[in-house]
Each structure stands twice: as structure tokens, then as C-alpha cells.
Amino acid sequence: MADHIVATYFSSPEDTGIEVNKTDLTDPIHLPLPADGRLSDINPVVSPDSIKIPSRAEEHNNFQTATLSSPIKFMLPVDQAEKLETVEHEKTRRDPAHQNEEMGRSSNTSDDTMSPFCPYKPGNKIFLKSTKTGMRIEAEIIKCFPATLSCVMVIRFVEPNFLETTSECVLKLFDRRFSTQEREDWEAAPWTPELEKTYQAFAHCGDAEEFFSYWDAEKEVFDEWSPRHVSNSHRWSAAKWEAYLQWQSTAYYEMEKKAYELMTDLQGKDVPKMFGEVFLDLPFGVQEDIDIDIPDHDEEDSASINWTGSDPLISSIPGLLLQHVEGFHLTDLSANPPREHWQSTVDSAISALHRIQDCGILNRDVNTRSFIIDPVTHKAKMIDFGLVSFRKNAQDHEEWDRAQATMDEEGAVGLLMQSYLEEQAGGDFVYKESERALRWAYRYNSYSGDNEPGTKEEDDYVEKNLGRATA
């Protein structure tokens, strides 16, 4: 074993020429590998070919099936493990030990990854414009949340009071400039006014609009398309990367807006209410500071940053006004007694997931921080729909069911909370797979291959396992 190891990140299939067993996983895995070795140099603890793995639907005393939703532990000989040095790794999305810490963060404190030009701070004024009426809206930022794929904050309207029912709401801005997770994922530099000048010049001459159309077409053919599939993306200019980040941010906006539209009947019950759609009124800050050196560029151009081409989303920053749901994250359940409500609280989150699924929505980033718990009713509302798929885009019913079986949204919540509450507080929640999850598992997640749906064997399998605790 090498004295030093490096962490290798697998985000797509790699052609290594080595025979491997293919497994569908919902999250990337960080594997420590020798810096100077090959995969073939590592001796597996158990060879997959040396054992016969039964179907999930088969009864067998020597095997137990479990859905992976937490870190994987590898067994190594003691004499070799002692030589390994610890590799610091990124906190995973489904690591219970870190989720409380992450949710406790507030962007009210300093963040080294944030651009120093970020204006989203409590006490600052923010100006918006209604996409429907064009009404200019002034608000004050009350609270900010950690920036991820969007910038989320609680605002209070100053004038006019845009909403009749409340003076406060959540503003979710899909602002590429300060969405730190997206910029970090693509190793984009922190935003500056100088960087903005290059992008605005790129947009002004029509290049951004051309690439938006190209990327739209690529996404239409291959839903998982990204710059990783472009061989020369490492040579993209800073302006082109800003264009991509703008395109991706607007895609997140369109996705979340569509999800809320499909969940109209669930708004205010299982998900927050969506009050409206807005644009940031002065999208790129004080325009006088971002003069673009373009021939025939006059003062009128400088006074307005809005793109005059066919697509306003090329340079506008879109956002959603959502109901502010008071409460705590499902992740923090162990710190919020009474514990006799824990079972019904997690069950309510899974039930909400089912009703969202019935709207034709598959959440590709479901996790416990996506749920807010009402401290009075102990019921859950789901709040994040930035990474979803829609039933209408599936080729057929079978493809949609298979996707839901593979993603296993309820297992991502139920199994994780069962493990987390057992570890943190000694239990008091037992996850039992629903009938729909059992049917999907029987049809698509069997180790022996797909099973025909709607058979007596399927019904027998569901009847046998329904109501049983999941290990």
C-alpha cells in the first residue's frame, strides 16, 4: 500500500479497461486510491464473483438487503490500514454528523467563498420588479441563508406592500454571481464588476444568446449534459463560463417554478405557497460601475443592463417569492423534543414526498435538510425543488417508475433518519417501506434483474414485506 493516498472523485463512468460490476448509486462516492497505483493493485476484501447474491424478492438467511444512504466503510488489514494518512473530504449531502453543523451556518457570518461584492446581507435594501406587472418593489433583507445553487433570504416589503396577506416572505434569487455552490462546482472565480464587464460584452454581441440556444438543444437530447461532456471546456473564456452559469441558473429557476405550478393543490400544506415571480430590478449592481467598452455604446445603454435580445433571461436575474415557513429542519429532529412525535413527523415527510410524486415530480436532490418541521403541528413541508425531473419528460410509464425506484426518495429520508436518530438519540423512529416503494423494488431493484409487474408474485412479495421494519 502506498504511503500517501489521494481522493478520487467519480462523477461519470470511466473507461479504465478493467472489468467491474456496474451498480446504480444515487450519490457520487469518494474513494481513497494509491496516488501511484492502479485499481488492479488493490485487493478486494470479497470478490463479487465468489458469492451468489440472491434476488431481493427471495428469502435467504445469509443475506440482508439495505439501501445505501450514508457513508460506506471499507475493511482493510490492520497492518496496511495503519500506514494510511487521513484524507480530509468534503462533507457529503447525506452525512447526518455534519448536517446539523451545515444547517446551523448562516450567511450573516463571513464566508471566504463568497464574492466581497455580494449585497445580500441583513439590513440592506433590495429592489425587485414583478415579471407580470412590471411594478417596482422595495424590500429590506431580514435574514440570509447559506448560498448554494441560489441565494435565499427573508425579506420585508417596504413599499409598496406587494403581498396583501403578509409583509414578509422568502426570496429565492437564482443569481449566478453569488450562488457559491455552483461556482465552486465549476471552479469559477468569485464574481467581480470587471468579470461582469466581460460577460456583458459577450452578451451584447450575441454570443451568449447563441450558446444558450446550443446548450438548450444539448439538454433536450441528453438531460445530464454539462460542460464535462465538452472536450475543450477547459479552454473556455471567463465570459463563456459566466454565460454557462447564467444559463444553468435560469434552468434551475424554470425547473423550480414549474414544480410549484404542478404542486398548486399542495401549496400551503405539503410545500410553501408560491406568491409570484420577480426579477432583480438592477441585476448587476450599480450600473455606473460596469461600463462596457463596446463601440457605439451610449449613456442609454449604461443606464439599463437588461438584455434587448429575444431572451431576457440572458442577463436578468430571476427569482421566486415563497411563503416563509417557520420551524426547524428535519435534520435537527433529535434536538427538538418531544420524541414521541418523531415517528409521525418523519412519516409526514415521507407522505408529503408521495403526494409530490403524484404531481409528476421526482426530486433528484432529496435530503433531510429539504424539510421544515412545524414545531406546533409536527408536520413537514418540503422546500427545495431546484433539481427535479418531470413525468412528462419520461418516454413512458415504465421509464418513470424505474427512475423513481432508482432514486428511492423515501428511502433517502426514512433510512437516513432511522440511522441518524438511532445514533444520536437511541432510536424512536422505525422506517417501513411503503407499498409503492416495495413494488418498485420488486420490479426494478432485484439483483437477478427486472421482474414482471402486476403478478401474483409481486403481490405476495408486497404482502410479505409491507409493515416490516427496514434494516
N, C-alpha and C positions, 0 to 999 in steps of 0.2 A: 504494500500500500504506500502511496506517495506521502511524503511528509506534509505537503500542503495540498489543499483542495480548493476548488473554485465552485461557485454555484452556477449551474447551467439552467437556463430558462427555456422551457419548451412551450411555444405558443402555436406551433403548427407542425404537421408531420415532417420529419426529417428523413432524407434518404441516406442511410448510413451503410446500406448493403448488408445489414445484419438482420437475421430472421428474428422477428419479435411477435408477441401476441398483441393484437390491437384491442384496446378497451376504450369505451366512451366514458369520458370524465367530464364533470360539469365545471371544473376549475383547473387552471394550469397547476403543474406540480414543480416545485423547486427541488432538484436532485443534486446532491453533492457528488462530484466526479473528480477523479485524479486530474490534475492540471496537465500532466504529461502522458496520460494513458489513454486507452480506448475503452469503449464499452465492453469489448470482448475480454478485457483484462480483469473484469470484476466477476467474481464467483458468486452466483445467486445462492441464497440460503436454501431455497427449494426450487427445483426445476419444474416449470408448469407442465412439462410433458411426463413427469414422473408420477402424477396423480390423476385420477379421473374425477372431474368435477361434475356433480350431478346437476340436473335441472333444478331451478328454484322451486318448481312445482313438485318435485319428487321428495319423498320423505327419506331422510338419511340421518342416522345418529351421529355420524362423524363430521358433519358439516353444518355450518350455520351461515345464513346469508345476511349481510348487512350492507346498507347504503353508506358510502363514504361521504362524510360531510365535515370532517375535522382532519387535522394533520396526521400523516402516515408515519409510523415509526418503523425503522429498518433495524434488523438484528445483525450485529457484526461480532466476530470473535473478539473476546476481551483484549487479547494481546495486540490486535490490529486497531481496535477502537481507541485504545489509549494513545495512539500516535496521531489521531486526528485533532486538528485545531478547529474550534468552533467558528462557523461562518455566520456572521450577522446577516439576517434575512429580513425582507420586508414583512410586515405584519399582514397576514392573509385576511381576506374578507370574512372568513368564517371561523376565525380563531377566537373562541369565547374569552380567552385570557386577556385579549387585547381590546375587545370591542368596547368594554366599559371605558377604558382609557381613551379610545378614539372618540367615543360619543361625548366624553367629558371635555374635549377640546372645544374651544371657541375661537372664532377668527377675530374676537375682540382683543386677543393677545397677538404678539408678533409672530410672524410666520416667515421663515427665511426663504421659502419657495414662492412667496407672493411678490408681485411687482411692487416696488415702493410707490408707484403711481396709483395704486388701487384706491378708489374713492369710497369703497363700501365699508364704512365704519360708523358705529353708533353715534348719533348726533348730527351726522352730515345730512344735507338736503339731497333729494334725488328728484329728477324731473322725468316724467313719463308722458306718453301720448297714446291715447286709445286707438287701436287699429281700426275700429268701426266708425267712430265719430270724429277722430282727429283731435278730441278735447285734450288740452294740455293739463297734466295732473302734477301737483307738487306734493311731496311727501317727505317725512323725516324717517331716517333709518333708526329703528329702536334696538334691534338685535341682529347679529350676523351669525351664520352657521359656517362650519368649515367648508371651504370651496372644494368641489370635486369636478364633476362634468358640467356643473352650472354654479352660479352664485346665488345663494338663498339667504333671504333676510326677512325680518318682520318690519313692516313699515306702518306709519300712521299718517293718514292723509291730512294735509294742511288746508289746501283749497284747490278746487272745490272738493267736498266730501264725495268721492267718486262712487262709493257704495252706500246705498240707503240703509242697509241692515247693520253695518259695522264701520268703525273708523279705522280699524286695523286689519291687516291681512298679511299673508306671506307672499313675497315677490320672488319668483324664480326666474332669474335672468340667464339666458344661455349666451354668456359673454366669453368668447374665446380668449380675450385678453387676460382675464383673471381666473379662469377655470383651471386651477393648478393641476388637477389630476390629468386632464387631457394634455396639457403642455408637458408635464413630466413624462407621460407615456411615450411621447414622440420626441423627447429631449429638446423641446423648443425653448429658446431663451426667454427669460422674463420680458414682458411687454414694456416697451418704451415709446415715447412720442416719435422718436427717429425711426423705429421699426414700423410704426403706423404709417409714416410718410411713404415708405417703400410699398406697403400694401395698397394704400390709396392710389398711388401711381399705377400699380398693377391693375387695380380695378378700373381706373379711369380710362385706360387704353383698351379695355375689353378683354384682357387676358383672363381675368378671374371668371367672367361670365362664360367664356369658352370652356375653362376647366370644370366649372360647376356642371355644365351640360355633359361633359365627358364622364365625370365621376357619377352623375345620376344614372347614366346608361350602364356603367360598370356595375353599380349597385343593383340595378334592375335584373341583370343577368346572374350576378353572384352576390348574395346577401352579405357574405362575410368579407367582401372586398375591402382592402385598406392599402395604404402605401407599402405595406410589407409585400404586396404582390406586384410591385413595380420595381423592376431591376435597377433602375437608375435613380430611385427616390433619394438615395444618399447624396445625390448631386443637385437636388432641388435648391433653389434660391430661398432666402428668408421670406421673400414676398410670396412665393408659391406655397411655402409651409403655412403662412398666415392664411392664405386662401383656403387651404385644406382644412385648417382648424375652424375657419368661419363656416365652411360647408358642413363639417361634421356637427358643429354646434347647432346650426339651423336644422339639421336632420334630427338631433335629439329633441329640439323644440317641437317639430312637426309630429314626432313619434308620441311625445307625452300629451300634446294637445289632442291627438286622435284618440289616445287611450281614454282620456277623460270624456270625450264625446261619446265613446262606446259605453262608458260607465255612467251615463246620465241617471239611471234609476238607482245607482248605488251611492251617488254623491250625497254627502252629509251623514251617511250610515256606515258604509264599509270603507269609503275613501273621502277625502276632503271635498268640499264644494269648489268648483272652478267658477270664479266670478267674471273673468274676462281675459282678454289678450291685449298686450301693450308692446310698445317699442320704447327703448330708452330715447328720450327726446333729443339729447345731444350725445349721440352714440359714442363718439371718440374723444370726449373731454372738451376742453376749451379749444375751439377750432383755430383761434388765432395762433396757437402754439404749434399747429400742424399744417403749416403752409406747404403745399405740394408744388414742387418745381416742375411744372408742365407748361409747354408752350400754349399761349392763348388762355392761360389760367387767370381769371379776373377776380375782383373782390366778391362778386356774387357767388362764385364757386367756393370761395373760402368761407362764406357765411353759412353755407349748408353743406353738410357732409353726405347727405342722402344720395345714394346712387340713382342716377336718372335712367339707367338701363331698364331692361324688361323685368328684372328680378330685384325687388327692394331688399331681399334678404342677403344680397351680396355684401352690403356694408351696414345694414341696420342690425341692431341687437334686439332680438325678440324676447318676450317674457310672458309669464302667466301669473295672474293674480289668484291665489288659492286661499281657502279657509285656513286660519291659524288654529291648529288642533293642539290644545293644551294637554300635557301629560308627560309620560316618560317612555323611553324606548323599550321594546320587548327585551332587548339585551340586558336591561337593568332590572329585570323582574325580581331577581334574588334579593335586591336591596330594597324592595318595596313590599312589605307585608301588607295584609295578612296572607300567609302562604296557602290557606285553604282555598283561595281563589286562583291559584296558579294553574291548576288543571283546566278550569273553564276559560281562563284568559288565553292560554296557548291554543286551546281548541277553537276559541273565537277567531284567532288569527288564521288558522287553517281553514275554517269555514268561510272567512272573507276571501281567502285565496280561491276557494272553489267557486264562489259567486263571480269573482273576477274572471276566472277561466271560462265560465258560462257566457261571458260577454265576448268571447273570442280573443282573449289576450293571454299570451304566455310571457311571463316575466323571466328574462334571461340573467337577472342580477338579484334574485330574491335572497334576502338575508334578514336576520333579526333586527337590524337597525332600520329596516324599511317599515316597521310597525310602531305606531304610537298608541300607548295604553291610556285610556281614560281612568284616572285614579278613583273616580266615583262609581262608574258602571263596570269597571274592569274589562271593558271590551276593547278590541283592537281595531285600528284603522290603518290601512296601508297607504304610504305616502310617496313612493318613488316609482316612476314609470318611464325612466329615461332610456332603458334598454329592454325593449319588449318586441315580440313578434305577434302578428295578427293572423287569425284563422283564414281570412280572405286571401292571404298571400300563399297559403299552402296549396299544393297541387290537388290534393284530395283529402278526404276524411282520415284515411289511414296515415298519411304523412303527418297530419296534425297530431293525431293520437300518439304516434311514435315520438314526435318531438316532445310532447308533454311527459311521456314515460321516461325519456332520456333525461330531461331536465329535473324531474321529480321535485317540484316546488314544495309540496307539503313535507316531503322527507327532509328538504333543506332547512325547514323550520322545526318540524317535530323532532327529528333525530338530534339536531344540534341543541335544542332546548332541553331535551331529556338528558343528554350528556352534560350540558352546562350546569343545570340545576342539581344534578347528582353530585357533580364535582364541587360546586360552590356551597350547596346547602343541604346535601344529603337526600335529594330527590323531591318527591311530591308532585311529579308530573310523569305520566306514562304515555308514550306515543303509540297509538294503534292506527295502523294503515286503514284508510277509508276504502270503500268498495271500489271507487274509480281507480285508486292507486293500485289495488290488488289486481284489477282486470288489466290495467296497462302493464303491470309487472308480468303477469302470466303471458300476455300476448307478445311482448317485445323485449323483456329483460331476462328471458330464460337463457341459461348458459348453453342449452342444447339447440338454440335457435328459436325462430318465431313459432308461436302456436296459433292455431286457427281460432278466431274469435267466435263467441256465441255458441260454444259447445257445452255439453253436459260436464265435460272435464273441467272447463273453466268455471262453471257454476259450483262444482264440487270443491275446487281449489279456493274460491272466494268464501264459500260457506265454512270451510275448514279453518281459514285464517282470519276471517273477519272478527274483530274484537280481541285478537291476541296481541299482547304486548310485543313490540319490536325491540330486538336486542341491539 
